[in-house]
Every structure is written in structure tokens, then in C-alpha cells.
Amino acid sequence: MIQINAETDTKFTLAGSIDHYEASKCKQLLQEYISKNKSEDIEINISGLSSVSSVTLAFLLFGLRLAKESSKSLHYKDMTPALFNMARVSGIENILITK
């Protein structure tokens, strides 16, 4: 299961894994953090993600869409090499890493 830990009001750490069975719970957790955050600029360190799958990529894209719908800017940092390679194969590495 995904864990989100606050470093500061605008910086968070995402750790753990996600599979298709728990994706909806993880999406709800991320939605809570983004919607409750008062900042317009949110940064999430994703170096602690232990899973690399299409579900993980979909989850990260969901976060970007959710932030945009909330008129916020979400930036992921410190993507693991395995996750970066999967994103690159999918052609979405520039979408996920914007800062």
C-alpha cells in the first residue's frame, strides 16, 4: 500500500507499492492530500516507490490530473531508474518529471 508522508506543507514523500487491487484506496489517499493542501505548488518525492508497473504510472498520472483540476501544480521528483525507464518506454517521462 502507498504511504504519503509530509516533509513540509508543500513537500511530500510517496513510499510503498501499488497494485490494481488497492489502486482505488491509493487514489483516495492522494486525492485527500492534494485537495486539503492549501498550496498551489506541491512536490512529491517518489524515490520510495517500490513497484514499477502500469498501475504505478497510471496512479502518478492521476495525481497530475487531479492537481490540474484543483488548479494546483504537482511535481514529482527523484523517480527511480526502473520507473523512469518504464515511463520512457511509454513516452510519458517528460509529463511525469516537469521540474
C-alpha beads as a LAMMPS data file, in Angstrom:
LAMMPS data file: protein, C-alpha beads

99 atoms
98 bonds

1 atom types
1 bond types

-500.0 500.0 xlo xhi
-500.0 500.0 ylo yhi
-500.0 500.0 zlo zhi

Masses

1 110.0

Atoms # bond

1 1 1 0.000 0.000 0.000
2 1 1 1.119 3.549 -0.700
3 1 1 2.115 5.782 2.186
4 1 1 2.266 9.556 1.921
5 1 1 4.377 11.388 4.463
6 1 1 4.536 15.153 4.811
7 1 1 8.015 16.682 4.898
8 1 1 6.632 20.230 4.853
9 1 1 3.296 21.784 3.927
10 1 1 4.159 21.531 0.238
11 1 1 6.616 18.616 0.079
12 1 1 5.621 15.000 0.479
13 1 1 7.231 11.584 0.194
14 1 1 5.455 8.718 -1.512
15 1 1 6.583 5.232 -0.492
16 1 1 5.435 1.662 -0.883
17 1 1 3.831 -0.200 -3.716
18 1 1 0.538 -0.189 -5.509
19 1 1 -1.269 -2.919 -7.364
20 1 1 -4.590 -2.963 -9.143
21 1 1 -6.366 -4.345 -6.053
22 1 1 -5.555 -1.336 -3.891
23 1 1 -5.429 1.352 -6.588
24 1 1 -8.725 2.970 -5.606
25 1 1 -7.665 3.271 -1.942
26 1 1 -4.362 4.798 -3.014
27 1 1 -6.133 7.241 -5.312
28 1 1 -8.389 8.350 -2.445
29 1 1 -5.359 8.908 -0.230
30 1 1 -3.612 11.038 -2.851
31 1 1 -6.827 12.944 -3.515
32 1 1 -7.094 13.835 0.178
33 1 1 -3.549 15.188 0.295
34 1 1 -3.938 17.266 -2.845
35 1 1 -7.386 18.644 -2.064
36 1 1 -6.553 19.529 1.550
37 1 1 -3.263 21.209 0.641
38 1 1 -3.591 24.982 0.572
39 1 1 -0.502 25.487 -1.583
40 1 1 -0.788 25.841 -5.342
41 1 1 2.585 24.149 -5.824
42 1 1 3.053 20.616 -4.439
43 1 1 6.167 18.449 -4.704
44 1 1 6.182 14.700 -4.143
45 1 1 9.383 12.686 -3.807
46 1 1 8.682 9.303 -5.388
47 1 1 12.046 7.642 -4.745
48 1 1 10.367 5.389 -2.155
49 1 1 8.023 3.708 -4.628
50 1 1 8.866 0.027 -4.695
51 1 1 6.592 -1.043 -7.530
52 1 1 7.117 -0.448 -11.212
53 1 1 4.035 -1.198 -13.252
54 1 1 1.427 0.362 -15.465
55 1 1 -0.707 0.776 -12.334
56 1 1 2.057 2.892 -10.777
57 1 1 2.286 5.080 -13.876
58 1 1 -1.491 5.448 -14.025
59 1 1 -1.513 6.445 -10.350
60 1 1 1.118 9.139 -10.945
61 1 1 -0.779 10.465 -13.968
62 1 1 -3.964 10.509 -11.887
63 1 1 -2.190 12.745 -9.361
64 1 1 -1.179 15.199 -12.088
65 1 1 -4.715 15.325 -13.466
66 1 1 -6.209 15.767 -10.019
67 1 1 -3.836 18.626 -9.219
68 1 1 -4.644 20.338 -12.505
69 1 1 -8.381 20.014 -11.851
70 1 1 -7.763 21.607 -8.430
71 1 1 -5.813 24.482 -10.048
72 1 1 -2.611 23.269 -8.422
73 1 1 0.771 22.312 -9.762
74 1 1 2.113 18.885 -8.812
75 1 1 5.754 17.924 -9.397
76 1 1 7.291 14.507 -8.906
77 1 1 10.981 14.287 -8.062
78 1 1 13.580 11.550 -7.655
79 1 1 11.978 8.931 -9.877
80 1 1 13.716 5.563 -9.596
81 1 1 15.616 4.426 -12.702
82 1 1 13.284 1.453 -13.227
83 1 1 10.193 3.661 -13.078
84 1 1 11.837 6.265 -15.326
85 1 1 12.634 3.580 -17.908
86 1 1 9.067 2.342 -17.871
87 1 1 7.781 5.905 -18.282
88 1 1 10.280 6.467 -21.109
89 1 1 9.117 3.349 -22.950
90 1 1 5.570 4.660 -22.597
91 1 1 6.639 8.117 -23.802
92 1 1 5.468 9.920 -20.671
93 1 1 8.722 10.643 -18.811
94 1 1 8.526 14.362 -19.675
95 1 1 4.962 14.530 -18.389
96 1 1 5.883 12.972 -15.034
97 1 1 9.122 14.862 -14.445
98 1 1 8.410 18.527 -15.045
99 1 1 10.742 20.301 -12.655

Bonds

1 1 1 2
2 1 2 3
3 1 3 4
4 1 4 5
5 1 5 6
6 1 6 7
7 1 7 8
8 1 8 9
9 1 9 10
10 1 10 11
11 1 11 12
12 1 12 13
13 1 13 14
14 1 14 15
15 1 15 16
16 1 16 17
17 1 17 18
18 1 18 19
19 1 19 20
20 1 20 21
21 1 21 22
22 1 22 23
23 1 23 24
24 1 24 25
25 1 25 26
26 1 26 27
27 1 27 28
28 1 28 29
29 1 29 30
30 1 30 31
31 1 31 32
32 1 32 33
33 1 33 34
34 1 34 35
35 1 35 36
36 1 36 37
37 1 37 38
38 1 38 39
39 1 39 40
40 1 40 41
41 1 41 42
42 1 42 43
43 1 43 44
44 1 44 45
45 1 45 46
46 1 46 47
47 1 47 48
48 1 48 49
49 1 49 50
50 1 50 51
51 1 51 52
52 1 52 53
53 1 53 54
54 1 54 55
55 1 55 56
56 1 56 57
57 1 57 58
58 1 58 59
59 1 59 60
60 1 60 61
61 1 61 62
62 1 62 63
63 1 63 64
64 1 64 65
65 1 65 66
66 1 66 67
67 1 67 68
68 1 68 69
69 1 69 70
70 1 70 71
71 1 71 72
72 1 72 73
73 1 73 74
74 1 74 75
75 1 75 76
76 1 76 77
77 1 77 78
78 1 78 79
79 1 79 80
80 1 80 81
81 1 81 82
82 1 82 83
83 1 83 84
84 1 84 85
85 1 85 86
86 1 86 87
87 1 87 88
88 1 88 89
89 1 89 90
90 1 90 91
91 1 91 92
92 1 92 93
93 1 93 94
94 1 94 95
95 1 95 96
96 1 96 97
97 1 97 98
98 1 98 99
